[in-house]
Amino acid sequence: MSEQVQLDNGNVRIANEVVAKIAGMAALETPGIAAMSGGLSEGWAKRLSGKNVQKGVIVEVGQLETAIDLRIIVLYETPIHEVCRMLQQNVREAVENMTGLKVIEVNVKVEGVAFKDDISIEEPSRIR
């Protein structure tokens, strides 16, 4: 399913996958987020690089609005409520600015906590 907007010059369609990718990238750029979670059904939450930022992101796109669900892992000793508030704001701004869609909700499910030592050397930018 994709979002479709009627413009004077024709239609514009934004695929769910595009919104999910934007939301995932904004989430991974948020300080305090260790990784996106693949869900508990896939075993212990997997850490993902930018190659698969849609993992842990579910979107519902309507005509003019979208709702976003995120599953995340936070860094230990970070205030979870503050990280989640910042995450919601970052994702909302990124999606609205890039797509023009109104984000009606950003739901966050914290599925794990990671220690800085648990973050792989390949992901030094994830430690903030």
Protein Blocks (a to p, Z undefined) as FASTA:
>chain_A
ZZddddfkbccdddfklmmmmmmmmmmmpghiabdcebjklopaddddfklmmgopacdd
dfkbccddddddddehiafklmmmmmmmmmmmmmmmmnopacfbdcdddfbdcdfklpcf
klmmlpZZ
